[in-house]
Amino acid sequence: MKFEIDKQEDKTIFKLEAKSLDQSIAAQLKTELVFLQKEITNQFIIDLKDVTKCDSSGLSVLLFSERIERDKNRKLMLINVNKNVEELMKIARLDRVFEIK
């Protein structure tokens, strides 16, 4: 699993460089996000530009990440969400949980 982390003064952007956000990378991604989110104190953003497919395992990882941010009284932001992935989130009513830009 490849990713980039862009730490800026007011935000940290985690860019996942994978076509599929699914069970094949879910456990590893969850581990990476937990460690990263525990150390940052600014706005956390996940960039899903390269992701074209997502399954329930991938959604579960995003929800777990959202929970971490909510516990810090922050909102997780998702950016560059593929139309198919966004449709899946709408079907699951997760577009109400995430801030999608």
PyMOL commands that set and color helices and strands:
alter all, ss='L'
color gray80, all
select helices_A, chain A and resi 26-39+56-71+83-91+94-96
alter helices_A, ss='H'
color red, helices_A
select strands_A, chain A and resi 2-7+11-17+20-21+43-47+53-54+77-79+99-100
alter strands_A, ss='S'
color yellow, strands_A
deselect
rebuild
show_as cartoon
